[in-house]
């Protein structure tokens, strides 16, 4: 009994008591009868509720929200339907995927009643029916899906599941707003195998990337070698730049062999080679002259 009806019934009942105390027995009985009728006839539905009323076993209509009257004994409120959005959690334990992998899936569905008459008359318990339909649809989805798709493309799976549930519950006056999969649990042994597989795939990809990088670097080195072969001065400048970059930090001192210095300036080395040849020839001539003079001195002494 709602508060308004209770208040009116209390007023009639107390008025009857007052009339009875005043020796107005007939008025008191009348007031008590009115209190009983009001208690049975005046009903109220909240703004989110709809009341389905039967009259002599036949549908009279759907009332609410607010106050409404029914005929006692003849009319009967058979269902009060809550039209707010409701949630139902459901799961599928040890359901086999298309590739025969057992998984445990937990999900939740958001729904509401849009037709109170169908929800009250078309099915006995629509809340329980939604739970059963959701579980069945979830198992069907798992059985028709591969494990990889179930894990990677969850959004499309959710949309398909929502569509299937909505199609089955539409005739009950129920609208499915959304379905969310909270967790997909797989056996621990399979988790280890998938982890090793993923690690191997990452290592394979890393090796492929490293090989591609090495090939690209090698091609760049070949291109640079060709450029240096065509332009020796570029190689000299590069070598000097390397030495400069090495010595400009922390006051580093580098000892460079003279042969390396000469290699940095091949033109100067080329100029030194003829001079070196002439110097060697002069030395040889001097040595030959000295030997001849010594022989003459030895011959004179002997004479």
Backbone torsions as a table, in degrees:
resi	resn	phi	psi	omega
1	UNK	NA	131.7	-177.3
2	UNK	-79.3	163.2	-176.4
3	UNK	-60.4	-37.5	-178.8
4	UNK	-66.3	-46.4	178.4
5	UNK	-62.1	-41.0	179.5
6	UNK	-62.8	-40.1	179.3
7	UNK	-64.6	-44.3	-179.5
8	UNK	-65.3	-42.1	178.5
9	UNK	-61.8	-41.4	179.4
10	UNK	-63.8	-39.0	178.3
11	UNK	-62.5	-47.3	179.2
12	UNK	-63.2	-41.2	-177.8
13	UNK	-66.7	-44.3	179.3
14	UNK	-67.6	-34.4	176.4
15	UNK	-65.8	-37.4	176.5
16	UNK	-64.8	-40.1	177.1
17	UNK	-62.9	-40.8	179.0
18	UNK	-65.3	-39.9	177.9
19	UNK	-67.3	-38.2	178.4
20	UNK	-65.4	-39.3	178.2
21	UNK	-66.9	-25.8	179.4
22	UNK	-91.3	11.3	177.3
23	UNK	70.1	22.2	173.4
24	UNK	-100.0	77.5	-173.3
25	UNK	-65.2	-43.1	-178.1
26	UNK	-62.7	-42.5	178.4
27	UNK	-65.4	-37.4	179.7
28	UNK	-64.9	-43.3	178.5
29	UNK	-62.6	-39.6	179.6
30	UNK	-63.4	-42.8	178.7
31	UNK	-65.0	-37.6	178.5
32	UNK	-68.9	-36.8	176.0
33	UNK	-64.6	-41.1	176.7
34	UNK	-62.1	-39.1	178.3
35	UNK	-62.4	-41.8	179.1
36	UNK	-66.1	-41.1	179.9
37	UNK	-65.4	-44.4	179.7
38	UNK	-61.9	-39.8	179.7
39	UNK	-61.3	-33.1	-179.0
40	UNK	-91.5	-25.7	-171.2
41	UNK	-99.5	-32.0	-175.4
42	UNK	-91.5	116.2	-179.4
43	UNK	-123.0	160.9	179.9
44	UNK	-140.5	139.4	175.3
45	UNK	-120.2	139.1	177.3
46	UNK	-71.3	170.1	-174.1
47	UNK	-65.1	-21.5	178.4
48	UNK	-99.1	8.7	-175.6
49	UNK	-115.7	150.5	171.1
50	UNK	-130.9	136.4	-178.9
51	UNK	-109.2	126.4	178.4
52	UNK	-94.0	122.0	-173.8
53	UNK	-113.1	130.3	173.8
54	UNK	-107.6	140.7	175.5
55	UNK	-118.3	113.2	-177.5
56	UNK	54.5	40.5	177.1
57	UNK	85.4	-5.8	179.5
58	UNK	-110.5	152.0	-178.2
59	UNK	-65.7	121.5	176.1
60	UNK	-92.8	-36.3	179.7
61	UNK	158.5	-178.5	177.9
62	UNK	-115.9	123.4	-176.5
63	UNK	-112.9	156.8	177.3
64	UNK	108.5	163.2	-1.0
65	UNK	-80.7	165.0	-179.1
66	UNK	107.7	-167.3	-179.9
67	UNK	-84.2	142.7	174.0
68	UNK	-151.3	159.3	-177.5
69	UNK	-111.2	144.4	172.2
70	UNK	-128.8	160.6	177.4
71	UNK	-87.9	119.1	-179.8
72	UNK	-57.3	146.7	179.3
73	UNK	73.5	-45.3	-178.4
74	UNK	-78.8	-44.9	-178.9
75	UNK	-96.9	152.1	-179.7
76	UNK	-149.7	132.8	175.5
77	UNK	-85.4	109.5	-174.6
78	UNK	-90.8	-20.7	-178.4
79	UNK	-157.7	139.6	172.0
80	UNK	-115.1	111.3	-171.4
81	UNK	-96.9	128.5	175.4
82	UNK	-89.7	118.4	-177.0
83	UNK	-95.9	8.8	176.1
84	UNK	-75.4	161.6	177.7
85	UNK	-68.6	130.8	-178.6
86	UNK	-122.9	159.3	-179.8
87	UNK	-121.2	144.1	176.9
88	UNK	-135.1	121.1	177.5
89	UNK	-89.5	137.8	178.5
90	UNK	-146.5	162.3	-178.2
91	UNK	-149.1	167.4	175.9
92	UNK	-132.7	112.3	-177.1
93	UNK	-99.1	135.1	177.7
94	UNK	53.8	40.5	175.9
95	UNK	-84.8	136.6	-176.7
96	UNK	-90.4	131.3	174.9
97	UNK	-77.8	179.6	-178.6
98	UNK	-64.0	-30.2	176.6
99	UNK	-96.2	27.0	171.6
100	UNK	56.9	48.4	174.7
101	UNK	-113.0	122.9	179.7
102	UNK	-75.2	130.5	180.0
103	UNK	-134.6	154.1	173.0
104	UNK	-114.3	121.3	-175.1
105	UNK	-120.4	127.7	174.4
106	UNK	-109.8	134.7	-177.7
107	UNK	-143.5	168.7	178.4
108	UNK	-141.8	142.1	-177.5
109	UNK	-120.1	138.6	177.1
110	UNK	-109.4	125.8	-175.1
111	UNK	-149.3	164.8	174.5
112	UNK	-152.9	159.2	179.7
113	UNK	-88.3	123.7	177.4
114	UNK	-105.8	-13.2	178.1
115	UNK	-135.2	98.5	-175.9
116	UNK	-64.7	-34.0	-178.9
117	UNK	-63.9	-45.3	178.3
118	UNK	-67.0	-40.0	-179.1
119	UNK	-64.2	-30.6	-179.0
120	UNK	-86.0	-32.5	-171.9
121	UNK	-106.2	-25.8	-174.8
122	UNK	-82.7	-21.2	-176.7
123	UNK	-148.7	151.0	-176.0
124	UNK	-69.8	-55.3	-177.4
125	UNK	-132.7	96.7	-174.8
126	UNK	-69.5	-29.9	179.0
127	UNK	-64.1	-46.7	178.5
128	UNK	-67.0	-37.1	179.8
129	UNK	-63.9	-39.6	178.3
130	UNK	-62.4	-41.6	178.9
131	UNK	-61.4	-44.2	-179.2
132	UNK	-67.6	-43.8	179.6
133	UNK	-63.4	-40.6	-179.6
134	UNK	-64.1	-43.5	178.2
135	UNK	-63.0	-44.5	179.7
136	UNK	-62.8	-45.1	179.6
137	UNK	-64.5	-37.1	178.7
138	UNK	-64.6	-42.8	178.2
139	UNK	-65.5	-38.3	177.2
140	UNK	-63.6	-41.1	179.2
141	UNK	-65.0	-42.3	179.7
142	UNK	-64.3	-43.2	-178.1
143	UNK	-65.8	-23.4	-179.0
144	UNK	-100.6	6.3	-176.2
145	UNK	-120.7	147.3	172.3
146	UNK	-78.7	152.5	-178.1
147	UNK	-61.6	-41.1	-179.2
148	UNK	-61.9	-41.1	178.9
149	UNK	-68.9	-38.2	179.6
150	UNK	-62.9	-34.0	-179.0
151	UNK	-84.8	-35.8	-173.4
152	UNK	-93.1	-35.9	-175.7
153	UNK	-112.1	56.4	-174.9
154	UNK	-68.0	-31.6	-176.4
155	UNK	-64.4	-44.7	178.8
156	UNK	-67.5	-34.8	176.9
157	UNK	-63.0	-40.6	179.6
158	UNK	-64.6	-41.8	179.4
159	UNK	-63.5	-42.2	177.8
160	UNK	-64.2	-42.1	179.7
161	UNK	-63.9	-42.5	178.8
162	UNK	-62.0	-41.9	179.3
163	UNK	-63.8	-40.7	179.8
164	UNK	-65.9	-44.3	179.7
165	UNK	-65.3	-42.5	-179.7
166	UNK	-62.8	-37.3	179.8
167	UNK	-64.8	-37.1	-178.3
168	UNK	-78.4	-28.4	-175.4
169	UNK	-98.0	-5.5	-177.3
170	UNK	-62.5	-35.7	-178.3
171	UNK	-73.2	-8.1	176.0
172	UNK	-96.7	4.2	-178.3
173	UNK	77.4	28.4	-176.2
174	UNK	-119.4	135.9	177.0
175	UNK	-110.0	125.8	176.5
176	UNK	-91.8	118.2	-176.8
177	UNK	-84.2	-45.6	-179.7
178	UNK	-164.1	161.4	175.8
179	UNK	-131.3	136.1	178.5
180	UNK	-127.6	131.1	175.5
181	UNK	-91.0	116.7	-176.2
182	UNK	-83.5	-35.8	-175.5
183	UNK	-157.7	143.5	173.1
184	UNK	-124.9	108.4	-176.5
185	UNK	-104.6	132.6	177.8
186	UNK	-120.0	160.3	-178.8
187	UNK	-58.3	151.0	-177.4
188	UNK	-64.8	-38.5	178.7
189	UNK	-60.3	-40.0	178.5
190	UNK	-70.5	-33.2	176.6
191	UNK	-62.1	-42.9	178.0
192	UNK	-62.8	-43.8	179.8
193	UNK	-63.4	-41.8	178.9
194	UNK	-67.0	-35.0	178.0
195	UNK	-65.5	-43.7	177.6
196	UNK	-64.4	-39.6	178.2
197	UNK	-63.1	-43.8	179.1
198	UNK	-64.1	-39.0	178.3
199	UNK	-64.5	-41.8	178.1
200	UNK	-63.8	-39.1	178.1
201	UNK	-64.3	-40.5	178.6
202	UNK	-66.3	-41.0	177.5
203	UNK	-63.8	-40.6	177.6
204	UNK	-61.3	-45.3	179.6
205	UNK	-64.1	-38.6	179.0
206	UNK	-64.7	-41.2	178.5
207	UNK	-65.3	-39.5	178.5
208	UNK	-63.3	-43.8	178.9
209	UNK	-64.2	-41.7	179.3
210	UNK	-63.6	-42.4	178.1
211	UNK	-63.2	-40.9	177.2
212	UNK	-62.9	-40.3	178.4
213	UNK	-64.6	-42.4	178.9
214	UNK	-62.2	-42.3	178.5
215	UNK	-63.1	-41.1	179.1
216	UNK	-66.1	-41.0	178.5
217	UNK	-64.0	-42.3	179.8
218	UNK	-61.2	-42.4	178.9
219	UNK	-63.7	-37.2	177.9
220	UNK	-67.0	-38.1	177.8
221	UNK	-64.8	-40.2	177.8
222	UNK	-62.8	-43.2	178.6
223	UNK	-62.2	-41.6	178.7
224	UNK	-66.4	-39.1	179.0
225	UNK	-62.9	-40.6	177.8
226	UNK	-63.5	-40.3	178.6
227	UNK	-65.0	-44.5	179.6
228	UNK	-65.3	-34.0	178.5
229	UNK	-66.6	-35.8	179.6
230	UNK	-79.7	-26.0	-177.4
231	UNK	-131.9	85.8	-179.3
232	UNK	-59.1	-32.7	-179.9
233	UNK	-61.2	-31.7	178.0
234	UNK	-64.7	-38.8	178.0
235	UNK	-65.2	-39.6	177.3
236	UNK	-61.8	-45.8	179.3
237	UNK	-63.4	-37.2	178.5
238	UNK	-65.6	-42.5	178.9
239	UNK	-64.0	-42.2	177.9
240	UNK	-64.3	-38.4	178.5
241	UNK	-65.2	-38.7	177.2
242	UNK	-62.2	-42.6	178.7
243	UNK	-63.4	-41.8	180.0
244	UNK	-64.3	-44.4	179.5
245	UNK	-63.5	-31.6	-179.7
246	UNK	-73.5	-36.0	-173.3
247	UNK	-93.5	-9.4	-173.2
248	UNK	-79.4	-12.9	-178.4
249	UNK	-110.9	136.7	173.4
250	UNK	62.9	20.4	176.4
251	UNK	59.6	40.4	-177.7
252	UNK	-70.5	139.0	176.1
253	UNK	-110.9	128.4	-177.7
254	UNK	-119.6	130.0	174.8
255	UNK	-93.2	119.8	-176.8
256	UNK	-111.7	125.2	176.4
257	UNK	-60.4	150.5	-178.9
258	UNK	-62.3	-33.4	178.5
259	UNK	-62.1	-36.8	178.5
260	UNK	-69.6	-37.3	177.3
261	UNK	-63.2	-44.1	177.9
262	UNK	-62.1	-34.5	-179.2
263	UNK	-69.0	-22.4	177.8
264	UNK	-75.7	-17.1	179.0
265	UNK	-135.6	77.4	-175.7
266	UNK	-64.7	-23.9	179.7
267	UNK	-66.9	-43.9	177.6
268	UNK	-64.1	-37.0	178.1
269	UNK	-63.7	-39.5	179.6
270	UNK	-65.1	-36.4	178.6
271	UNK	-69.5	-30.1	-178.9
272	UNK	-74.1	-25.7	-174.8
273	UNK	-64.6	-45.3	177.4
274	UNK	-62.6	-42.1	178.9
275	UNK	-60.0	-40.3	179.2
276	UNK	-64.6	-35.6	178.7
277	UNK	-67.2	-42.8	178.7
278	UNK	-64.1	-40.8	179.4
279	UNK	-61.7	-39.4	179.2
280	UNK	-67.2	-38.9	179.2
281	UNK	-65.0	-41.5	179.2
282	UNK	-62.0	-42.8	179.8
283	UNK	-62.2	-39.1	179.9
284	UNK	-67.5	-38.9	178.8
285	UNK	-64.2	-44.8	179.3
286	UNK	-60.4	-45.0	178.9
287	UNK	-61.5	-37.2	-179.9
288	UNK	-67.8	-41.5	178.4
289	UNK	-64.0	-40.5	178.9
290	UNK	-63.2	-39.6	179.6
291	UNK	-65.1	-39.8	179.4
292	UNK	-65.0	-42.2	179.2
293	UNK	-63.8	-37.9	179.4
294	UNK	-65.7	-39.6	179.1
295	UNK	-64.6	-38.8	179.5
296	UNK	-65.2	-42.4	178.7
297	UNK	-62.2	-37.3	-179.7
298	UNK	-67.7	-38.7	-179.7
299	UNK	-68.3	-39.6	178.2
300	UNK	-62.7	-43.9	179.2
301	UNK	-62.8	-37.3	-179.6
302	UNK	-67.4	-36.0	178.9
303	UNK	-70.5	NA	NA
